[in-house]
């Protein structure tokens, strides 16, 4: 969200410079975008744009396409929007679940939710969680401190930073270290990442939201993939508790949960791990949808 400052009244001769002046006086309002609610609203807006485009295309096809003799193609034009498949990773799982709870119409349109390493609650073992919790509870201290370190890093040589990452953070790949250095030398990026990330940690529940899982399960199937690690964002004991809740009938049976020991939370940067994740996603997409309480129509494959 941007809020331009009010420009002085221009003369007709210098209107060409107005846009340049406005760009140089933009104030960014991060109060809404850098919140969980803002991220959910952003994703809702994106899905709505996709649906609007689909409606426009369907309307254009119905009005402009004239049926020719012996042409049965138009008999099969969809009368409703196609079903949605949401693919999430980590905190994206929480955002999409909240999106679907807020927008019942999008939930009714959803066929499958696929969560990769779902960060839908935060209660890691104390050895992992104490330091993170302390940071999350004091954003007014943590963010300026880390941002100051980022400014210092931006003035150090790349070779020195590369050696420090390799020695103290054990980041072996030169390409991985290069990406970390590039991002950490940007104080604005560091501020934004911490502002949203620490808020996520403070606001995520410590227990599974069974009510939301039941509501989602009434409309669509869910597939969850957990990994080895150890993964402090989606630890294996979260999976165990979900399976136990499923056995007790607390959450729906159409939540399929798998565990792959040889995967890491950041699997996407490990080329050898990607094929097994792709296989999991394809399997979830191609699986025949289960019978659900609110099904009134046939579900098309995407």
C-alpha angles and dihedrals in degrees: 000000000000129000114197118210116246107265124218116260105277128215119239090252098062102041089113090069096052096088091049091050092048092050090054093051100046116137115203115219105206096171093100106027095050095057131084089246090052092051091050092049090049091054092045089053091050094050090047090053090052091051092048090053091049090051090050092050093047092049092048091050093049096046102036101035110083117201113244124210111284090006108135095172095102092054087072100049109130113252093201137038117278120262118267128234115197118204113192139176129203112317089009087076091062092045094051093046089053091046092055093047090053096045111047091177091059090046090053088052093051122102102177140006116204116193119191111198091340115219095199099136135023122218107120123175112284092252089064103028109049098072092043092049091050090052092046093051093053107044091149088064102030099051098051091044095051091041090054090052088050091054090051091049091052089062097048123090118266091234092056093048090048092054092047093052092047093049105037104027096034093227101161104181114085090212092052091051091048091055093047091049093048092052098040092052089064108083093190091055091048091051094049094045092051095042092058098031096053091046090054091054092049095047104039113101122248093225133046116274097236094176092058092045090053093049092049091046091057090063109029146006122262128206121193127191120198124188144203118254105100088271113205093187097051106013122188093249088066087060092049092052092049091052091048091050089050092052089052091050093244094124128030124278092228091077105101114200127191134179125207113189096197096057127093129208090249092047091144092075092051107075095197091059098053100079095060091050090049089052090052092050094047091048091052092048095048096043114113107256115250121242108269134195097247101039111132101154144037116277117228122218115243 
